[in-house]
Amino acid sequence: MNADFPAALDRFADRCRRLAPGLAGRAAVAIRDEAVARTPVATGRLRDGWRIEPGGDDSVRVVNDVPYAASVEYGSRARPARPMARPAVLQVSARVADLVGGEP
């Protein structure tokens, strides 16, 4: 995983909270929906594993705790990566940045 990605994610969440109450929740829904659309489907378990959890300080998290989600996202020795979450976050953060100005 790119070491800058978690920091960029934190900056994006902070900007959402600061600019508009409720924006983080709406962004989380958009990220979850985009991740669902990008998730490869064999049985549907991975796709159905996406959910939004409340965090501290009015924050939310998009999570998927299906045991093999990380292997699909980042790949493994046996299989190439099939990113779902990272492209979803980048796409939604770019849309938000376009709306409110600034970098994603």
C-alpha distances in whole Angstrom, upper triangle without the diagonal:
4,6,9,8,9,12,13,13,15,17,18,19,21,22,23,25,27,28,29,30,28,26,23,25,25,22,20,23,22,18,19,22,19,17,20,21,18,18,20,23,24,26,25,23,20,21,23,21,20,21,22,22,24,22,24,26,26,23,21,18,17,16,16,17,18,18,16,14,10,12,13,10,7,11,12,15,17,16,14,11,13,11,13,12,10,13,15,14,14,17,19,18,19,23,23,23,25,28,27,27,24,20,18
4,5,5,8,10,10,11,14,15,16,18,20,21,22,24,25,26,28,29,28,25,23,25,25,22,21,24,22,19,20,23,20,18,22,23,19,20,22,25,27,29,28,26,23,23,26,23,22,23,23,24,25,23,25,26,26,23,22,19,18,18,19,20,22,21,19,17,14,15,16,13,11,14,16,18,21,19,16,14,15,13,15,13,10,13,15,14,13,16,18,17,18,21,21,21,23,26,25,24,21,18,16
4,6,7,8,9,11,12,14,15,17,18,20,21,23,24,25,27,28,28,25,22,25,26,22,21,25,24,20,22,25,22,20,24,25,22,23,25,28,30,32,30,28,25,26,28,25,23,24,23,23,24,22,23,24,25,22,21,19,19,19,20,21,23,22,21,19,16,18,19,15,13,17,18,21,23,22,20,17,19,16,17,15,13,15,17,15,15,18,20,17,19,22,22,21,24,26,25,24,21,18,16
4,6,5,6,9,10,11,12,14,15,17,18,20,21,22,24,26,25,23,20,23,24,20,20,23,22,19,21,24,21,20,24,25,22,23,25,29,31,33,31,29,26,26,28,26,23,24,23,23,24,21,22,23,23,20,20,18,18,19,21,23,25,24,23,21,18,20,20,17,15,19,21,23,26,24,21,18,19,16,17,15,12,14,16,13,12,16,17,15,16,19,19,18,21,23,22,21,17,14,12
4,5,5,6,9,10,10,12,14,15,16,18,20,21,22,23,23,20,17,20,20,17,16,19,18,15,17,20,18,16,20,21,19,20,22,25,28,29,27,26,22,22,24,22,19,20,19,20,21,19,20,21,21,18,17,15,15,16,18,19,21,22,21,18,15,17,18,14,13,17,19,22,24,22,20,16,17,13,14,11,8,11,13,10,9,13,14,12,14,17,17,16,19,21,20,20,17,13,11
4,5,5,6,9,10,11,12,14,15,17,18,20,21,22,21,19,16,18,20,16,15,19,18,15,17,20,18,17,20,22,20,21,23,26,29,29,27,26,22,22,24,21,19,19,18,17,18,16,17,18,18,15,15,13,13,14,16,18,20,21,20,17,15,18,18,15,14,18,21,23,26,24,22,18,19,15,15,12,10,13,14,11,12,15,15,13,16,18,17,17,21,22,21,21,18,15,13
4,5,5,6,9,10,11,12,14,16,16,18,20,21,21,19,16,19,20,17,17,20,20,17,19,22,21,20,23,25,23,24,27,30,32,33,31,29,26,26,27,24,22,22,20,20,19,17,17,17,18,15,16,15,16,17,20,21,24,24,24,21,19,22,22,18,18,22,24,27,29,27,25,21,22,18,18,15,13,15,16,13,13,16,16,13,15,18,17,16,20,21,19,19,16,13,11
4,5,5,6,9,10,11,12,14,15,16,18,20,19,17,14,17,18,15,15,18,17,15,18,20,18,18,21,22,21,22,25,28,31,32,30,29,25,25,26,24,21,21,19,20,20,18,18,18,18,15,16,14,15,17,20,22,24,25,24,21,19,22,22,18,18,22,24,27,29,27,24,21,21,17,17,14,11,13,14,10,9,13,13,10,12,15,14,12,16,18,16,16,13,10,8
4,5,5,6,9,10,11,12,14,15,17,17,17,14,12,14,15,12,12,15,15,12,14,17,16,15,19,20,19,20,23,26,29,30,27,26,22,22,23,21,18,17,15,16,16,14,15,16,15,12,12,11,12,14,16,19,21,22,22,19,17,20,20,16,17,21,24,27,29,26,24,20,20,16,15,11,10,12,12,8,9,12,11,9,12,14,13,13,16,17,16,16,14,12,9
4,5,5,6,9,10,11,12,14,16,16,16,14,11,14,16,13,13,17,17,15,17,20,19,18,22,23,22,23,27,29,32,32,29,28,25,24,25,23,20,19,16,16,15,13,13,13,13,11,11,11,13,15,18,20,23,24,24,21,20,23,23,19,20,24,26,29,31,29,27,23,23,19,18,15,13,16,15,11,13,15,14,11,14,16,14,14,18,18,17,17,15,13,11
4,5,5,6,9,10,10,12,14,16,16,14,12,15,16,14,14,18,17,16,18,21,20,20,23,25,24,25,28,31,34,35,32,31,27,27,28,25,22,21,19,19,18,15,16,14,15,12,14,14,16,18,21,24,26,28,27,24,23,26,25,22,22,26,29,32,34,31,29,25,25,21,20,17,15,16,16,12,12,15,14,10,13,15,13,12,15,16,14,14,11,10,8
4,5,5,6,9,10,11,12,14,14,11,9,12,13,10,11,15,14,12,15,18,17,17,20,21,21,23,26,29,32,33,29,29,25,24,25,23,20,19,16,17,16,15,16,15,14,11,12,12,14,17,20,22,25,27,26,23,22,25,24,21,22,25,28,31,33,30,28,24,23,19,18,15,13,14,13,9,10,12,10,7,10,11,9,9,13,13,12,12,10,9,6
4,5,5,6,9,10,11,11,11,9,7,10,11,9,10,13,13,12,15,17,17,17,20,22,22,23,26,29,32,32,29,28,25,24,24,22,18,17,14,14,13,11,12,11,10,8,9,10,12,15,18,21,24,25,26,22,22,25,24,21,22,26,29,32,34,31,29,25,24,20,19,15,14,16,14,11,12,14,12,9,13,14,11,12,15,15,13,15,13,12,10
4,5,5,6,9,10,11,12,11,9,12,14,12,13,17,17,16,18,21,21,21,24,25,25,27,30,32,36,36,32,31,28,27,28,25,22,20,17,17,15,13,12,10,10,9,11,13,15,18,22,24,27,29,29,26,25,28,28,24,25,29,32,35,37,34,32,28,28,24,22,19,18,19,18,14,15,17,15,12,15,16,13,13,16,16,13,14,13,13,11
4,5,5,6,8,10,12,9,9,13,13,11,13,16,16,16,19,21,20,21,24,25,25,27,30,33,36,37,33,32,29,28,29,27,23,22,19,19,17,16,15,13,13,11,13,15,17,20,23,26,29,31,31,27,26,30,29,25,27,30,33,37,38,35,33,29,28,24,23,19,18,19,17,14,14,16,13,10,12,13,10,9,13,12,9,11,10,10,9
4,5,5,6,8,8,6,5,9,10,8,10,13,13,13,16,18,18,19,22,23,23,25,29,31,34,34,31,30,27,26,26,24,21,19,16,16,15,14,14,12,11,9,11,13,15,18,22,24,27,29,30,26,26,29,28,25,26,30,33,36,38,35,33,29,27,23,21,18,17,18,16,13,14,15,11,9,12,12,8,10,13,11,9,12,12,12,10
4,6,6,6,7,7,6,9,11,11,12,15,16,16,18,20,21,21,24,25,26,27,31,33,36,36,32,31,29,27,27,25,22,20,16,16,13,12,12,9,8,8,10,13,15,19,23,25,28,30,31,27,27,31,30,27,28,32,35,38,40,37,35,31,30,26,24,20,20,21,19,16,17,18,15,13,16,16,12,13,16,15,12,15,15,15,14
4,6,7,10,9,9,13,14,13,15,18,18,19,21,23,23,24,27,28,29,30,34,36,39,39,36,35,32,31,31,29,25,23,20,19,17,16,15,12,11,11,14,17,19,22,26,28,32,34,34,31,30,34,33,29,31,35,37,41,42,40,37,34,32,29,27,23,22,23,21,18,19,20,17,14,17,17,13,13,16,14,11,13,13,15,14
4,7,9,8,9,13,13,12,15,17,17,18,21,22,22,24,26,27,28,30,34,36,39,39,36,35,32,31,31,29,26,24,20,21,19,18,17,15,13,13,15,18,20,23,27,30,32,35,35,31,31,34,33,30,31,35,38,42,43,40,37,34,32,28,26,23,22,23,21,18,18,18,15,13,15,14,10,11,13,11,8,10,12,14,13
4,6,5,8,10,10,11,14,15,16,17,19,21,21,23,25,26,27,29,33,35,38,38,34,34,31,29,29,28,24,22,19,19,17,17,17,14,12,12,14,17,19,22,26,29,31,34,34,31,31,34,33,30,32,35,39,42,43,40,38,34,32,29,26,23,23,23,20,18,19,19,15,14,16,15,11,13,14,12,10,13,14,16,15
4,6,7,9,10,11,13,14,16,17,19,20,22,23,25,26,28,29,33,34,37,37,33,32,30,28,28,27,23,20,17,17,14,14,14,11,9,10,12,15,18,21,25,27,30,33,34,30,30,34,33,30,32,36,39,42,43,40,38,35,33,29,26,23,24,24,21,19,21,21,17,16,18,17,14,16,18,15,13,17,18,19,18
4,5,5,6,9,10,11,13,14,16,17,19,20,21,23,25,26,30,31,34,33,30,29,27,25,24,23,20,17,14,14,12,13,14,12,8,9,10,13,15,18,22,24,27,30,31,27,28,32,30,28,30,33,36,40,41,38,36,32,30,27,24,21,22,22,19,17,19,19,15,15,18,16,13,16,17,15,14,17,19,20,18
4,5,5,6,8,10,10,12,14,15,16,18,20,21,22,24,28,29,33,32,29,28,26,24,24,23,19,17,14,15,14,14,15,14,10,10,10,13,14,18,21,24,27,29,30,26,27,30,28,26,28,31,34,38,39,36,34,30,28,24,21,19,19,19,16,14,16,15,12,11,14,12,9,12,14,11,11,14,15,16,14
4,6,5,6,9,10,10,12,14,15,16,18,20,21,22,26,27,31,30,27,26,24,22,21,20,16,14,11,12,11,11,12,11,8,7,7,9,11,14,18,21,23,26,27,23,23,27,26,23,25,28,31,35,36,33,31,27,25,22,19,16,16,17,14,12,14,14,11,10,14,13,10,13,15,14,13,16,16,16,13
4,5,5,6,9,10,10,12,14,15,16,18,20,21,25,26,29,28,25,24,22,20,19,18,15,12,9,10,9,11,13,12,9,8,6,9,10,13,17,19,22,25,26,22,23,27,25,23,25,29,32,35,36,33,31,28,25,22,19,16,17,18,15,13,16,16,12,13,16,15,12,16,18,16,16,19,19,19,16
4,5,5,6,9,10,11,12,14,15,17,19,20,24,25,28,28,24,24,22,20,19,19,15,13,11,13,13,14,16,16,12,11,10,11,11,15,18,21,23,26,27,23,24,27,25,23,26,29,32,36,36,33,31,27,25,22,18,16,17,17,14,13,15,14,10,11,14,12,10,14,15,13,14,17,18,18,16
4,5,5,6,9,10,10,12,14,15,16,18,22,24,27,27,23,23,21,18,19,18,14,13,11,13,13,14,16,16,13,11,9,10,10,14,16,20,22,25,25,21,22,25,23,20,23,26,29,33,33,30,28,24,22,19,16,13,14,14,10,9,11,11,7,8,11,10,8,11,13,12,13,15,16,15,12
4,5,5,6,8,10,10,12,14,15,16,20,21,25,24,21,20,18,16,16,15,11,9,7,9,10,12,14,15,12,9,7,7,6,10,13,16,18,21,22,18,19,22,21,18,21,24,27,31,31,28,26,23,20,17,14,11,13,13,10,9,12,12,9,10,13,13,11,15,17,16,16,19,19,18,14
4,5,5,6,9,10,10,12,14,15,19,20,23,23,19,19,17,14,14,14,10,9,7,11,12,14,17,18,15,12,10,10,8,11,13,17,19,22,22,19,20,23,21,19,22,25,28,32,32,29,27,24,21,18,14,12,15,15,11,11,14,13,10,12,15,13,13,16,18,17,18,20,21,20,17
4,5,5,6,9,10,11,12,14,18,19,23,23,19,20,18,15,15,15,12,11,11,14,15,17,20,20,17,15,12,12,10,13,15,19,20,23,23,19,20,23,20,18,21,24,27,31,31,28,26,22,19,16,13,11,13,12,8,9,11,9,7,10,12,10,10,14,15,14,16,18,19,18,15
4,5,5,6,8,10,10,12,16,18,21,22,18,18,15,13,14,14,10,10,10,13,15,16,19,19,17,14,11,10,7,10,12,16,17,20,19,16,17,19,17,15,18,20,24,27,28,24,22,19,16,13,10,8,9,9,5,6,9,8,6,9,11,11,11,14,16,16,17,19,19,17,13
4,5,5,6,9,10,10,14,15,19,19,15,15,12,10,10,10,6,7,7,11,14,15,19,20,18,15,11,9,6,8,9,13,14,18,17,14,15,18,16,14,18,20,23,27,27,24,22,19,16,13,10,8,11,11,8,9,12,12,10,13,15,15,15,18,19,19,21,23,23,21,17
4,5,5,6,9,10,13,15,18,18,14,15,13,10,11,12,8,9,10,14,17,19,22,23,20,18,15,13,10,12,12,16,17,20,19,16,18,20,17,16,19,21,25,28,28,24,23,20,16,14,10,10,13,12,8,11,13,12,10,14,15,14,15,18,19,19,21,23,23,22,18
4,5,5,6,9,12,14,18,19,15,16,14,11,13,13,10,12,13,16,19,20,24,24,22,19,16,14,11,13,13,17,17,20,19,15,17,19,16,14,17,19,23,26,26,22,20,17,14,11,8,8,10,8,5,8,10,8,8,12,13,12,14,17,17,18,20,21,22,20,16
4,5,5,6,10,12,15,16,13,13,10,8,10,10,8,10,12,15,18,19,23,24,22,19,15,13,9,10,10,13,14,16,15,11,13,15,12,10,14,16,19,23,23,19,18,14,11,9,5,5,8,8,5,8,11,10,10,13,15,15,16,19,20,21,22,24,23,21,17
4,5,5,9,10,13,13,10,11,9,5,8,9,7,10,12,16,19,21,24,26,23,20,17,15,11,11,10,14,13,16,15,12,14,16,13,12,16,18,21,24,23,20,19,16,13,11,8,9,12,11,9,12,14,13,13,16,18,18,19,22,23,23,25,27,27,25,21
4,6,8,10,13,15,12,13,11,8,11,12,11,13,15,19,22,24,27,29,26,23,20,18,14,15,14,17,16,19,17,14,17,18,14,14,17,18,22,25,24,20,19,16,12,11,8,10,13,11,9,13,14,12,13,16,17,17,19,21,22,22,25,26,26,24,21
4,6,9,13,15,12,14,11,9,12,13,11,14,17,20,23,24,28,29,27,24,20,18,14,14,13,16,15,18,15,12,14,15,11,10,14,15,18,21,20,17,15,12,9,8,5,8,10,9,8,12,13,12,13,16,17,17,19,21,22,23,25,26,26,23,20
4,6,10,11,9,10,7,6,9,10,10,13,16,19,22,24,27,29,27,24,21,18,14,13,11,14,12,14,12,9,12,12,9,9,13,13,16,20,18,15,14,11,8,8,6,9,11,11,10,13,15,15,16,19,20,20,22,24,25,26,28,29,29,26,22
4,7,9,8,10,8,7,11,12,13,16,19,22,26,27,31,33,31,28,24,21,17,16,13,15,13,15,12,10,13,12,9,10,13,13,15,18,16,13,13,11,8,9,8,12,14,14,14,17,18,18,19,22,23,23,26,28,28,30,32,32,32,29,26
4,6,5,8,7,7,10,11,13,16,20,23,26,28,32,34,32,29,25,22,19,17,14,16,13,15,13,12,15,14,11,13,16,15,18,20,18,15,15,14,11,13,12,15,18,17,16,20,22,21,22,25,26,26,28,30,31,32,34,35,35,32,29
4,6,8,8,9,11,13,15,19,22,25,29,30,34,37,35,32,28,25,21,19,16,17,13,15,13,13,16,14,12,15,17,16,17,20,17,15,16,15,13,15,15,18,20,20,20,23,25,24,25,28,30,30,32,34,35,36,38,39,38,36,32
4,6,8,9,9,11,14,17,21,24,27,29,33,36,34,31,27,24,21,19,15,16,12,14,13,13,17,16,14,16,19,18,20,22,19,17,19,18,16,18,16,19,22,22,21,24,26,26,26,29,31,31,32,35,36,36,38,40,39,37,33
4,6,5,6,9,11,14,18,20,24,26,30,32,30,28,24,21,18,16,13,14,11,14,13,12,16,16,13,15,19,18,20,23,21,18,19,18,15,16,14,16,20,20,18,21,24,23,23,26,28,28,29,32,33,33,35,37,36,34,30
4,6,5,6,9,12,16,18,22,24,28,30,29,26,22,19,16,14,10,11,8,10,10,10,14,14,12,14,18,18,19,22,20,18,19,18,15,16,14,16,19,20,19,21,24,24,24,26,28,28,29,32,33,34,35,37,36,34,30
4,5,5,7,11,15,17,21,22,26,28,27,24,20,17,14,11,8,9,6,9,8,7,10,11,9,11,14,14,16,20,18,16,16,14,12,13,11,12,15,16,15,17,20,20,21,23,25,25,26,29,30,31,32,34,33,31,27
4,5,6,10,13,16,20,22,26,28,26,23,19,16,13,11,9,11,9,12,11,9,13,14,11,12,16,16,19,22,21,18,18,16,13,13,10,11,15,15,13,16,19,18,18,21,23,23,24,27,28,28,30,32,31,29,25
4,6,8,12,15,18,21,24,27,25,22,18,16,13,11,9,10,9,13,13,11,15,16,14,15,19,19,22,25,24,21,21,19,16,16,13,14,17,18,16,18,21,21,20,23,25,24,25,28,30,29,31,33,33,31,27
4,6,10,12,16,18,22,24,23,20,16,13,10,8,5,7,6,10,11,9,12,14,13,13,17,18,20,23,22,20,20,18,16,15,12,12,16,17,15,17,20,20,19,22,24,24,25,27,29,29,30,32,32,30,26
4,7,10,14,16,19,22,20,17,13,10,7,6,5,8,9,12,13,10,12,15,13,13,16,18,21,24,24,21,21,18,15,14,10,10,13,15,12,13,17,17,16,18,21,21,21,24,26,25,27,28,28,26,22
4,7,10,13,16,19,17,14,10,8,6,6,6,9,11,14,16,13,15,18,17,16,19,21,24,27,27,25,24,21,19,17,13,12,15,17,14,14,18,18,16,18,21,21,20,23,25,25,26,28,28,26,22
4,7,9,13,15,13,10,7,6,5,6,9,11,14,17,18,15,17,20,19,18,21,23,26,30,30,27,26,23,21,18,15,13,15,17,14,13,17,18,15,16,20,19,18,21,24,23,23,25,25,24,21
4,6,10,13,11,9,6,5,6,7,10,12,15,17,19,17,18,21,21,19,22,25,27,31,31,29,28,25,23,21,18,15,17,20,17,16,19,20,18,18,22,22,20,23,26,25,25,27,26,25,22
4,7,9,7,6,4,6,9,10,14,15,18,21,23,20,21,25,24,22,25,28,30,34,34,32,31,28,26,23,21,18,19,22,19,17,21,22,19,19,23,22,20,23,25,24,24,26,26,25,22
4,7,7,5,5,6,10,11,15,16,19,21,23,21,21,24,25,22,24,27,29,33,34,32,31,28,27,24,21,18,19,22,19,17,20,22,19,19,22,23,20,22,25,24,23,25,25,24,21
4,6,6,8,10,13,15,18,19,23,24,26,24,24,27,28,25,27,30,32,36,37,35,34,31,30,27,24,21,22,24,22,20,22,24,21,20,24,24,22,23,27,25,24,26,25,24,22
4,5,9,12,15,17,21,22,26,28,29,27,26,30,30,28,29,33,35,38,40,38,36,33,32,28,26,22,23,25,23,20,23,24,21,20,23,23,20,22,25,23,21,23,23,23,21
4,7,10,14,16,20,22,25,27,29,26,26,30,30,27,29,32,35,38,39,37,36,32,31,27,25,21,22,24,21,18,21,22,19,18,22,21,18,20,23,21,20,22,22,22,20
4,7,10,13,17,19,22,24,25,22,22,26,26,23,25,28,31,35,36,33,32,28,27,23,21,17,18,20,18,15,18,19,16,15,19,19,16,18,21,20,19,21,20,20,17
4,7,10,13,15,19,21,22,19,20,23,23,20,23,26,28,32,33,31,29,26,24,21,18,15,16,18,15,13,17,18,15,15,18,18,16,18,21,20,20,22,21,21,18
4,6,10,12,15,17,19,15,16,19,19,17,19,22,25,28,29,27,26,22,21,18,15,12,13,16,13,11,15,16,14,14,18,18,17,19,22,21,21,23,22,21,17
4,7,10,13,15,16,13,14,17,16,14,17,20,22,26,27,24,23,19,18,15,12,9,11,13,11,10,13,14,13,14,17,17,16,19,21,21,22,23,23,21,17
4,6,9,12,13,10,11,14,14,12,15,18,20,24,24,22,21,18,16,14,11,9,12,14,12,12,16,17,16,17,20,20,20,22,25,25,25,27,26,24,20
4,6,9,9,7,9,12,11,11,14,16,18,21,21,19,19,16,14,13,11,9,13,15,13,14,17,18,18,19,22,23,23,25,27,27,28,30,29,26,23
4,6,8,7,9,12,12,12,14,16,17,21,21,19,20,17,16,15,14,12,15,18,17,17,20,22,21,22,25,26,26,28,31,31,31,33,32,29,26
4,6,5,8,10,10,12,14,15,16,19,19,17,18,16,15,15,13,13,16,19,18,19,22,23,23,24,27,28,28,30,32,33,34,35,34,31,28
4,6,7,8,10,12,13,13,13,17,16,16,17,15,15,15,15,15,18,20,20,21,23,25,25,26,29,30,30,32,35,35,36,37,36,33,29
4,6,5,6,9,10,10,10,13,13,12,13,12,12,13,13,13,16,18,18,19,22,23,24,25,28,29,30,31,33,35,35,36,35,32,28
4,5,5,6,9,10,11,15,15,13,13,11,10,10,9,10,12,14,14,16,18,20,20,22,24,25,26,28,30,31,32,32,31,28,24
4,5,5,6,8,9,13,14,12,12,9,10,9,10,10,11,14,15,15,17,19,20,21,23,25,26,27,29,31,31,32,30,27,23
4,6,5,5,6,9,10,8,9,7,9,10,11,12,13,16,17,18,20,21,23,24,26,27,28,29,32,33,34,34,32,29,26
4,6,5,8,11,11,8,8,6,5,7,8,10,12,13,14,16,18,19,21,22,24,25,26,28,30,31,32,33,31,28,24
4,6,9,13,13,10,9,5,5,4,6,7,8,10,11,13,14,16,17,19,20,22,23,24,26,28,29,29,27,24,21
4,7,10,12,9,8,5,7,6,9,10,10,12,14,15,16,18,20,20,22,24,25,26,28,30,30,30,28,25,22
4,7,8,6,5,4,7,8,11,13,13,15,17,18,19,21,23,23,25,27,28,29,31,33,34,34,32,28,25
4,5,5,6,7,10,12,15,16,17,18,20,22,22,24,26,27,28,31,32,32,34,36,37,37,35,31,28
4,6,8,10,13,15,18,20,20,21,24,25,25,27,30,30,31,34,35,35,37,40,40,40,38,34,31
4,7,10,12,15,18,20,21,22,24,26,26,28,30,31,32,34,36,37,38,40,41,41,39,36,33
4,7,9,12,15,17,18,18,21,23,23,24,27,28,29,31,33,33,35,37,38,38,36,33,30
4,7,9,13,15,15,16,18,20,20,21,24,25,26,28,30,30,32,34,35,35,33,29,27
4,6,9,12,11,12,15,16,17,18,20,21,22,24,26,27,28,31,32,31,30,26,23
4,6,10,10,10,12,14,15,16,18,20,21,22,24,25,26,28,30,30,29,25,22
4,6,6,7,9,11,11,13,15,16,17,19,21,22,23,25,26,26,25,22,18
4,6,6,6,9,10,11,12,14,16,17,19,20,22,23,25,25,24,21,18
4,6,5,6,9,10,11,12,14,15,16,18,20,21,22,23,22,19,15
4,5,5,6,9,10,10,12,14,15,16,18,20,21,21,19,16,13
4,5,5,6,9,10,10,12,14,15,16,18,20,20,19,16,12
4,5,5,6,8,10,11,12,14,16,17,18,19,18,16,12
4,6,5,6,8,10,10,12,14,15,16,17,16,13,9
4,6,5,6,9,10,10,12,14,15,15,14,11,7
4,6,5,6,9,10,11,13,15,15,14,12,9
4,5,5,6,9,10,11,12,13,13,12,9
4,5,5,6,9,10,10,11,10,8,5
4,5,5,6,9,10,10,9,7,5
4,5,5,6,9,10,11,10,8
4,5,5,6,8,9,9,7
4,5,5,5,5,6,5
4,6,5,7,8,8
4,6,9,11,11
4,7,9,10
4,7,9
4,7
4
